[in-house]
Amino acid sequence: EFMKKQFLLLLLLVCFRGFTQTSYVWNGSSSTAWSTSTNWTPNGIPGSVDNVTIVTGANNCVLAGNTNITNLTVTSGLLNLNGFLLTGSGNLVFTSGTVSNGTLTVNAGTGNTAGFVNTTLSANATLNVTTGAITLSGGLYNGPVSLNKTGAVQTTGLGGATFNNTLLFVNSGTNHMRINGNCTFNGITTFSNVGTGYFLPELASGNTYNSTLNLINNSTS
């Protein structure tokens, strides 16, 4: 009976740890490998329920395989996806830093957010984001980008971004998507409004379009 109770206690502890969310910060002290626990603070390897912050470390961060996490924050440094897929299910925050060599996908709920400030996306990287609220405030996007705002919150980005590849930007939510303008679009650009709000990419000033611009308005409002 004692051994049975001990086993049940151990099982409960394992299950509890499996659902505990940890916030990891990259330090790169041992190597470039995402999958090395000592490269993270605290020590460990981020999993699907965990949050990740990428900063400039002793070594750049290199993904070891297709990986799922919850929230991703990039404040500096380089996140090398190494040809793999990194998938987030929560919030996405870029204040600086670079993403290269793979695909970053965020499939989040209508209550989640994605904020882009001075982001750099390399030409060999792809960005796909579906989330509740999106703010676009600067950045250089050399790879293809797909963004879909699905939530009920009005968002206003400062603009000032440059897109050198294809961009698909969809507003499918129940409120407005606004960008102040002053963006440059050098690839095929599509703005699609299919929700109940409006999509205004030139709120305060104009943008520069050096390739095809597609405007789709199937708003249900």
Backbone as CSV, one residue per row, in Angstrom:
resi,resn,N_x,N_y,N_z,CA_x,CA_y,CA_z,C_x,C_y,C_z
1,GLU,0.829,-1.202,0.000,0.000,0.000,0.000,0.874,1.266,0.000
2,PHE,1.962,1.216,0.796,2.887,2.348,0.844,3.530,2.608,-0.512
3,MET,3.967,1.526,-1.178,4.591,1.662,-2.491,3.604,2.208,-3.504
4,LYS,2.354,1.815,-3.385,1.324,2.292,-4.310,1.134,3.796,-4.155
5,LYS,1.114,4.266,-2.911,0.952,5.701,-2.679,2.150,6.483,-3.197
6,GLN,3.344,5.916,-2.996,4.542,6.570,-3.483,4.531,6.680,-5.008
7,PHE,4.072,5.618,-5.662,4.001,5.620,-7.128,3.003,6.663,-7.616
8,LEU,1.845,6.752,-6.949,0.832,7.731,-7.351,1.339,9.156,-7.147
9,LEU,2.079,9.373,-6.053,2.648,10.699,-5.806,3.649,11.072,-6.885
10,LEU,4.505,10.116,-7.250,5.486,10.361,-8.310,4.795,10.646,-9.631
11,LEU,3.724,9.910,-9.922,2.977,10.118,-11.166,2.359,11.506,-11.201
12,LEU,1.829,11.954,-10.076,1.234,13.286,-10.009,2.290,14.363,-10.222
13,LEU,3.487,14.175,-9.640,4.558,15.146,-9.818,5.000,15.234,-11.273
14,VAL,5.091,14.094,-11.950,5.472,14.070,-13.362,4.427,14.774,-14.206
15,CYS,3.150,14.492,-13.926,2.071,15.126,-14.693,2.059,16.631,-14.462
16,PHE,2.290,17.040,-13.216,2.304,18.464,-12.907,3.433,19.170,-13.635
17,ARG,4.615,18.560,-13.640,5.758,19.149,-14.360,5.481,19.241,-15.850
18,GLY,4.716,18.275,-16.378,4.426,18.275,-17.803,3.591,19.459,-18.238
19,PHE,2.832,20.064,-17.288,1.962,21.177,-17.631,2.429,22.488,-17.023
20,THR,3.615,22.508,-16.428,4.165,23.729,-15.854,4.865,24.543,-16.933
21,GLN,4.504,25.825,-17.008,5.103,26.695,-18.020,6.361,27.353,-17.476
22,THR,7.433,27.266,-18.244,8.701,27.886,-17.878,9.068,28.932,-18.920
23,SER,9.605,30.043,-18.461,10.077,31.091,-19.371,11.591,31.005,-19.471
24,TYR,12.073,30.661,-20.657,13.503,30.472,-20.900,14.085,31.670,-21.635
25,VAL,15.295,32.063,-21.254,16.047,33.124,-21.936,17.329,32.519,-22.495
26,TRP,17.587,32.762,-23.762,18.788,32.231,-24.418,20.038,32.895,-23.843
27,ASN,21.052,32.060,-23.500,22.343,32.625,-23.105,23.485,32.144,-24.002
28,GLY,23.317,30.979,-24.653,24.312,30.493,-25.594,25.672,30.239,-24.988
29,SER,25.707,29.934,-23.702,26.991,29.817,-23.014,27.771,28.565,-23.395
30,SER,27.072,27.515,-23.856,27.751,26.251,-24.163,27.986,26.038,-25.652
31,SER,27.029,26.475,-26.470,27.117,26.221,-27.909,26.019,27.007,-28.605
32,THR,25.769,26.667,-29.873,24.666,27.286,-30.625,23.378,26.474,-30.536
33,ALA,23.409,25.303,-29.915,22.309,24.328,-30.007,21.128,24.687,-29.114
34,TRP,19.973,24.857,-29.719,18.709,25.046,-28.992,18.502,23.901,-28.005
35,SER,18.883,22.698,-28.390,18.579,21.489,-27.625,19.571,21.203,-26.491
36,THR,20.477,22.130,-26.212,21.399,21.973,-25.089,20.887,22.783,-23.907
37,SER,20.619,22.121,-22.796,19.929,22.759,-21.672,20.712,23.907,-21.059
38,THR,22.042,23.814,-21.063,22.848,24.866,-20.437,22.912,26.147,-21.268
39,ASN,22.365,26.111,-22.471,22.291,27.326,-23.286,21.108,28.209,-22.895
40,TRP,20.327,27.762,-21.926,19.130,28.488,-21.518,19.199,28.847,-20.041
41,THR,18.553,29.946,-19.693,18.369,30.338,-18.307,16.869,30.403,-18.017
42,PRO,16.381,29.573,-17.074,17.089,28.537,-16.323,17.473,27.368,-17.236
43,ASN,18.310,26.484,-16.754,18.705,25.322,-17.547,17.493,24.473,-17.896
44,GLY,17.430,24.058,-19.156,16.328,23.241,-19.633,16.203,23.409,-21.132
45,ILE,15.256,22.692,-21.710,14.995,22.791,-23.149,13.542,23.184,-23.340
46,PRO,13.264,24.323,-23.980,11.880,24.784,-24.124,11.003,23.773,-24.865
47,GLY,9.792,23.614,-24.357,8.807,22.731,-24.974,7.547,23.485,-25.341
48,SER,6.509,22.759,-25.683,5.309,23.356,-26.272,4.557,24.286,-25.326
49,VAL,4.688,24.093,-24.009,3.972,24.961,-23.061,4.828,26.120,-22.574
50,ASP,6.062,26.211,-23.053,7.027,27.165,-22.505,7.128,28.444,-23.333
51,ASN,7.700,29.467,-22.691,7.958,30.751,-23.334,9.455,30.896,-23.605
52,VAL,9.793,31.571,-24.702,11.189,31.713,-25.113,11.489,33.183,-25.383
53,THR,12.625,33.650,-24.859,13.139,34.976,-25.182,14.527,34.827,-25.782
54,ILE,14.715,35.389,-26.971,16.008,35.352,-27.652,16.697,36.698,-27.471
55,VAL,17.906,36.647,-26.916,18.742,37.840,-26.776,20.130,37.501,-27.331
56,THR,20.979,38.498,-27.431,22.350,38.246,-27.859,23.080,37.459,-26.781
57,GLY,23.580,36.274,-27.142,24.291,35.438,-26.200,25.727,35.221,-26.628
58,ALA,26.397,34.332,-25.915,27.775,33.997,-26.282,27.839,33.355,-27.661
59,ASN,26.777,32.632,-28.036,26.626,32.055,-29.373,25.215,32.337,-29.865
60,ASN,25.056,32.400,-31.196,23.715,32.540,-31.753,22.913,31.271,-31.541
61,CYS,21.600,31.431,-31.487,20.692,30.308,-31.259,20.364,29.622,-32.582
62,VAL,20.568,28.283,-32.630,20.293,27.498,-33.826,19.317,26.387,-33.468
63,LEU,18.165,26.368,-34.141,17.135,25.363,-33.878,17.635,23.979,-34.289
64,ALA,17.240,22.959,-33.509,17.738,21.599,-33.749,16.731,20.721,-34.489
65,GLY,15.500,21.182,-34.654,14.464,20.404,-35.333,13.154,21.161,-35.235
66,ASN,12.093,20.637,-35.847,10.780,21.267,-35.743,10.378,21.339,-34.271
67,THR,9.948,22.521,-33.828,9.744,22.768,-32.403,8.468,23.571,-32.178
68,ASN,7.758,23.245,-31.086,6.571,23.983,-30.671,6.837,24.673,-29.336
69,ILE,6.416,25.938,-29.239,6.506,26.684,-27.992,5.212,27.477,-27.824
70,THR,5.141,28.292,-26.755,3.964,29.145,-26.565,4.298,30.578,-26.984
71,ASN,4.862,31.376,-26.097,5.186,32.765,-26.430,6.636,32.888,-26.898
72,LEU,6.865,33.783,-27.864,8.217,34.048,-28.361,8.483,35.546,-28.322
73,THR,9.617,35.918,-27.702,10.084,37.302,-27.676,11.501,37.340,-28.224
74,VAL,11.757,38.230,-29.177,13.097,38.415,-29.715,13.473,39.868,-29.492
75,THR,14.469,40.102,-28.638,14.869,41.474,-28.316,16.209,41.853,-28.919
76,SER,17.005,40.860,-29.318,18.291,41.112,-29.963,18.834,39.778,-30.432
77,GLY,19.959,39.810,-31.121,20.593,38.564,-31.521,19.969,37.945,-32.760
78,LEU,20.394,36.697,-33.037,19.971,35.969,-34.229,19.332,34.655,-33.835
79,LEU,18.148,34.391,-34.375,17.490,33.094,-34.238,17.576,32.394,-35.588
80,ASN,18.457,31.403,-35.671,18.672,30.640,-36.900,17.789,29.397,-36.838
81,LEU,16.783,29.336,-37.690,15.838,28.216,-37.672,16.415,26.965,-38.315
82,ASN,17.551,27.087,-38.972,18.309,25.918,-39.433,17.510,25.029,-40.389
83,GLY,16.608,25.653,-41.180,15.814,24.897,-42.140,14.580,24.250,-41.551
84,PHE,14.313,24.489,-40.262,13.196,23.834,-39.579,12.027,24.798,-39.382
85,LEU,10.982,24.277,-38.727,9.763,25.027,-38.446,9.653,25.257,-36.947
86,LEU,9.550,26.524,-36.555,9.276,26.898,-35.170,7.845,27.416,-35.110
87,THR,7.025,26.772,-34.276,5.604,27.115,-34.189,5.276,27.622,-32.798
88,GLY,4.670,28.797,-32.735,4.207,29.365,-31.471,2.695,29.356,-31.407
89,SER,2.164,29.246,-30.200,0.714,29.236,-30.015,0.226,30.401,-29.163
90,GLY,1.142,31.322,-28.818,0.780,32.441,-27.952,1.185,33.767,-28.536
91,ASN,1.723,34.647,-27.692,2.084,35.994,-28.112,3.454,36.013,-28.794
92,LEU,3.620,36.955,-29.708,4.873,37.138,-30.443,5.296,38.587,-30.299
93,VAL,6.515,38.813,-29.810,7.018,40.172,-29.605,8.408,40.279,-30.218
94,PHE,8.576,41.225,-31.142,9.883,41.536,-31.708,10.197,42.995,-31.411
95,THR,11.260,43.240,-30.658,11.718,44.621,-30.469,12.987,44.883,-31.261
96,SER,13.666,43.823,-31.656,14.846,43.899,-32.511,15.220,42.455,-32.841
97,GLY,16.421,42.251,-33.382,16.854,40.891,-33.661,16.495,40.419,-35.056
98,THR,17.023,39.234,-35.400,16.891,38.683,-36.747,16.444,37.228,-36.685
99,VAL,15.563,36.864,-37.619,15.153,35.471,-37.802,15.598,35.045,-39.191
100,SER,16.272,33.873,-39.276,16.807,33.430,-40.557,16.585,31.941,-40.769
101,ASN,16.634,31.526,-42.057,16.861,30.142,-42.458,15.820,29.161,-41.947
102,GLY,14.541,29.420,-42.255,13.493,28.478,-41.873,12.147,29.169,-41.856
103,THR,11.188,28.554,-41.151,9.827,29.088,-41.106,9.404,29.316,-39.658
104,LEU,8.948,30.527,-39.381,8.365,30.864,-38.093,6.870,31.024,-38.282
105,THR,6.107,30.186,-37.594,4.649,30.200,-37.707,4.037,30.414,-36.335
106,VAL,3.059,31.306,-36.262,2.299,31.502,-35.034,0.829,31.265,-35.349
107,ASN,0.256,30.274,-34.670,-1.173,30.000,-34.762,-1.763,30.228,-33.377
108,ALA,-2.257,31.443,-33.148,-2.706,31.835,-31.816,-4.192,32.200,-31.839
109,GLY,-4.738,32.410,-30.649,-6.149,32.721,-30.517,-6.453,34.187,-30.733
110,THR,-7.733,34.518,-30.714,-8.165,35.892,-30.969,-7.770,36.838,-29.841
111,GLY,-7.406,36.306,-28.690,-6.981,37.139,-27.580,-5.483,37.356,-27.511
112,ASN,-4.735,36.773,-28.441,-3.282,36.908,-28.449,-2.833,38.067,-29.326
113,THR,-1.550,38.424,-29.201,-1.018,39.586,-29.913,0.314,39.267,-30.578
114,ALA,0.625,40.040,-31.615,1.933,39.996,-32.266,2.366,41.432,-32.522
115,GLY,3.537,41.785,-32.006,4.048,43.133,-32.179,5.405,43.111,-32.849
116,PHE,5.556,43.890,-33.929,6.788,43.907,-34.712,7.401,45.308,-34.656
117,VAL,8.596,45.402,-34.069,9.350,46.656,-34.002,10.786,46.352,-34.419
118,ASN,11.235,46.954,-35.500,12.626,46.785,-35.957,13.023,45.324,-36.137
119,THR,12.093,44.527,-36.593,12.354,43.128,-36.890,13.145,43.006,-38.192
120,THR,14.041,42.012,-38.273,14.682,41.674,-39.531,14.382,40.216,-39.849
121,LEU,13.779,39.982,-41.010,13.512,38.641,-41.513,14.411,38.414,-42.714
122,SER,15.279,37.416,-42.633,16.218,37.146,-43.718,15.489,36.618,-44.952
123,ALA,16.162,36.694,-46.103,15.554,36.261,-47.359,15.266,34.762,-47.371
124,ASN,15.983,33.991,-46.561,15.785,32.543,-46.527,14.836,32.120,-45.412
125,ALA,14.071,33.071,-44.875,13.108,32.778,-43.815,11.704,33.169,-44.253
126,THR,10.713,32.471,-43.688,9.300,32.728,-43.970,8.583,32.982,-42.651
127,LEU,7.692,33.974,-42.653,6.938,34.330,-41.462,5.448,34.181,-41.727
128,ASN,4.757,33.358,-40.906,3.317,33.167,-41.010,2.699,33.395,-39.633
129,VAL,1.833,34.394,-39.524,1.252,34.721,-38.218,-0.255,34.861,-38.334
130,THR,-0.966,34.093,-37.519,-2.409,34.246,-37.351,-2.667,34.461,-35.870
131,THR,-3.187,35.637,-35.523,-3.372,35.976,-34.107,-4.404,37.077,-33.971
132,GLY,-4.772,37.381,-32.725,-5.858,38.326,-32.507,-5.554,39.749,-32.892
133,ALA,-4.376,40.256,-32.510,-4.015,41.651,-32.763,-2.592,41.724,-33.295
134,ILE,-2.379,42.574,-34.298,-1.064,42.736,-34.926,-0.735,44.217,-35.010
135,THR,0.456,44.587,-34.532,0.950,45.952,-34.696,2.263,45.907,-35.464
136,LEU,2.328,46.710,-36.512,3.490,46.758,-37.394,4.153,48.117,-37.241
137,SER,5.340,48.129,-36.647,6.041,49.382,-36.352,7.509,49.257,-36.714
138,GLY,7.795,49.236,-37.995,9.170,49.134,-38.457,9.574,47.713,-38.760
139,GLY,10.801,47.580,-39.253,11.340,46.266,-39.563,11.689,46.115,-41.028
140,LEU,12.543,45.121,-41.292,12.991,44.804,-42.643,12.661,43.341,-42.903
141,TYR,11.821,43.084,-43.896,11.310,41.746,-44.168,11.751,41.326,-45.568
142,ASN,12.791,40.516,-45.626,13.354,40.092,-46.908,12.762,38.782,-47.407
143,GLY,12.108,38.021,-46.534,11.435,36.786,-46.911,9.938,36.992,-46.996
144,PRO,9.209,35.995,-47.506,7.756,36.111,-47.630,7.072,36.170,-46.273
145,VAL,6.002,36.981,-46.204,5.284,37.214,-44.951,3.792,37.041,-45.187
146,SER,3.143,36.365,-44.234,1.689,36.227,-44.237,1.178,36.560,-42.843
147,LEU,0.286,37.554,-42.752,-0.240,38.015,-41.470,-1.759,37.991,-41.514
148,ASN,-2.390,37.537,-40.433,-3.848,37.494,-40.357,-4.286,37.939,-38.969
149,LYS,-4.929,39.101,-38.908,-5.472,39.626,-37.649,-6.896,39.124,-37.486
150,THR,-7.159,38.402,-36.383,-8.442,37.712,-36.220,-9.294,38.232,-35.070
151,GLY,-8.791,39.164,-34.278,-9.447,39.514,-33.029,-10.408,40.679,-33.111
152,ALA,-10.880,41.081,-31.908,-11.895,42.119,-31.787,-11.320,43.449,-31.323
153,VAL,-9.987,43.587,-31.310,-9.334,44.807,-30.851,-8.835,45.616,-32.040
154,GLN,-9.109,46.942,-32.034,-8.528,47.811,-33.053,-7.043,47.987,-32.780
155,THR,-6.219,47.831,-33.818,-4.775,47.999,-33.662,-4.264,49.066,-34.622
156,THR,-3.268,49.830,-34.165,-2.650,50.867,-34.987,-1.136,50.735,-34.886
157,GLY,-0.495,50.352,-35.982,0.959,50.259,-36.018,1.576,51.547,-36.513
158,LEU,2.821,51.804,-36.112,3.492,53.036,-36.517,3.929,53.019,-37.968
159,GLY,3.968,51.833,-38.588,4.401,51.736,-39.978,5.912,51.794,-40.093
160,GLY,6.390,52.328,-41.221,7.828,52.485,-41.413,8.565,51.196,-41.692
161,ALA,7.878,50.185,-42.167,8.491,48.890,-42.455,8.818,48.775,-43.941
162,THR,9.773,47.879,-44.244,10.131,47.603,-45.633,9.961,46.116,-45.902
163,PHE,9.212,45.799,-46.955,8.969,44.411,-47.368,9.589,44.208,-48.745
164,ASN,10.563,43.323,-48.819,11.258,43.054,-50.079,10.808,41.756,-50.739
165,ASN,9.755,41.149,-50.224,9.231,39.907,-50.780,7.713,39.985,-50.744
166,THR,7.049,38.896,-51.006,5.589,38.908,-51.029,5.024,39.137,-49.624
167,LEU,3.916,39.844,-49.579,3.203,40.090,-48.329,1.717,39.845,-48.551
168,LEU,1.123,38.998,-47.701,-0.320,38.835,-47.617,-0.735,39.274,-46.222
169,PHE,-1.549,40.327,-46.152,-1.990,40.860,-44.859,-3.518,40.854,-44.846
170,VAL,-4.079,40.071,-43.940,-5.530,39.872,-43.886,-6.079,40.409,-42.573
171,ASN,-7.183,41.133,-42.652,-7.955,41.491,-41.465,-9.251,40.686,-41.502
172,SER,-9.308,39.632,-40.677,-10.499,38.796,-40.648,-11.236,38.915,-39.316
173,GLY,-10.844,39.897,-38.499,-11.437,40.068,-37.183,-12.677,40.945,-37.205
174,THR,-13.097,41.331,-36.007,-14.326,42.105,-35.858,-14.045,43.560,-35.503
175,ASN,-12.800,44.010,-35.734,-12.468,45.408,-35.520,-11.426,45.829,-36.548
176,HIS,-10.936,47.051,-36.428,-10.142,47.665,-37.483,-8.658,47.323,-37.386
177,MET,-8.023,47.244,-38.554,-6.577,47.083,-38.670,-6.029,48.344,-39.311
178,ARG,-5.127,49.050,-38.591,-4.625,50.328,-39.081,-3.099,50.363,-39.003
179,ILE,-2.487,50.969,-40.025,-1.048,51.207,-40.062,-0.846,52.668,-40.431
180,ASN,0.023,53.352,-39.721,0.194,54.786,-39.966,0.724,55.106,-41.353
181,GLY,1.399,54.143,-41.992,1.931,54.364,-43.329,3.449,54.432,-43.322
182,ASN,3.988,55.097,-44.369,5.433,55.258,-44.534,6.145,53.909,-44.657
183,CYS,5.449,52.924,-45.235,6.045,51.616,-45.511,6.466,51.538,-46.976
184,THR,7.405,50.644,-47.265,7.833,50.395,-48.633,7.598,48.926,-48.959
185,PHE,6.909,48.687,-50.066,6.563,47.333,-50.488,7.203,47.065,-51.844
186,ASN,8.225,46.219,-51.861,8.966,45.927,-53.084,8.579,44.594,-53.721
187,GLY,7.717,43.851,-53.085,7.207,42.601,-53.643,5.710,42.686,-53.837
188,ILE,5.131,41.621,-54.370,3.680,41.580,-54.568,3.001,41.671,-53.203
189,THR,2.112,42.640,-53.077,1.472,42.936,-51.800,-0.035,42.786,-51.928
190,THR,-0.636,42.073,-50.962,-2.085,41.890,-50.949,-2.628,42.283,-49.590
191,PHE,-3.554,43.245,-49.593,-4.309,43.609,-48.398,-5.720,43.067,-48.576
192,SER,-6.152,42.245,-47.626,-7.458,41.600,-47.733,-8.262,41.872,-46.467
193,ASN,-9.434,42.443,-46.645,-10.326,42.740,-45.524,-11.567,41.855,-45.636
194,VAL,-11.651,40.861,-44.758,-12.766,39.902,-44.827,-13.533,39.845,-43.516
195,GLY,-13.213,40.722,-42.575,-13.904,40.742,-41.296,-15.017,41.769,-41.284
196,THR,-15.321,42.283,-40.085,-16.394,43.281,-39.966,-15.858,44.677,-39.694
197,GLY,-14.533,44.817,-39.614,-13.930,46.133,-39.462,-13.363,46.601,-40.789
198,TYR,-12.611,47.701,-40.750,-11.948,48.165,-41.966,-10.444,47.932,-41.867
199,PHE,-9.773,47.989,-43.022,-8.318,47.836,-43.114,-7.783,49.119,-43.719
200,LEU,-6.974,49.862,-42.945,-6.460,51.151,-43.400,-4.935,51.147,-43.276
201,PRO,-4.220,50.864,-44.364,-2.753,50.789,-44.289,-2.050,52.133,-44.430
202,GLU,-2.789,53.221,-44.653,-2.190,54.550,-44.807,-2.946,55.546,-43.943
203,LEU,-2.924,55.314,-42.642,-3.712,56.138,-41.722,-3.215,57.572,-41.667
204,ALA,-1.893,57.761,-41.555,-1.339,59.108,-41.382,-0.533,59.588,-42.574
205,SER,0.053,58.667,-43.328,0.852,59.054,-44.493,0.818,57.933,-45.514
206,GLY,1.300,58.222,-46.725,1.251,57.241,-47.791,2.355,56.200,-47.695
207,ASN,2.174,55.124,-48.426,3.173,54.074,-48.573,3.766,54.130,-49.977
208,THR,4.870,53.408,-50.183,5.485,53.284,-51.495,5.323,51.855,-51.974
209,TYR,4.741,51.695,-53.168,4.492,50.379,-53.748,5.288,50.262,-55.039
210,ASN,6.282,49.375,-55.043,7.140,49.202,-56.212,6.860,47.910,-56.968
211,SER,5.758,47.263,-56.640,5.335,46.055,-57.337,3.816,46.015,-57.321
212,THR,3.251,44.887,-57.667,1.795,44.753,-57.756,1.141,44.903,-56.392
213,LEU,0.067,45.676,-56.340,-0.731,45.837,-55.133,-2.126,45.294,-55.387
214,ASN,-2.542,44.327,-54.565,-3.887,43.750,-54.656,-4.709,44.173,-53.446
215,LEU,-5.871,44.752,-53.706,-6.770,45.171,-52.643,-8.052,44.351,-52.720
216,ILE,-8.354,43.645,-51.631,-9.540,42.778,-51.586,-10.400,43.226,-50.412
217,ASN,-11.648,43.558,-50.702,-12.557,43.980,-49.623,-13.825,43.141,-49.708
218,ASN,-13.884,42.129,-48.854,-15.066,41.304,-48.718,-15.638,41.433,-47.306
219,SER,-15.539,42.656,-46.759,-15.995,42.901,-45.395,-17.476,42.613,-45.274
220,THR,-17.851,42.039,-44.131,-19.263,41.705,-43.889,-19.981,42.810,-43.130
221,SER,-19.304,43.951,-42.884,-19.928,45.044,-42.154,-20.786,45.888,-43.088
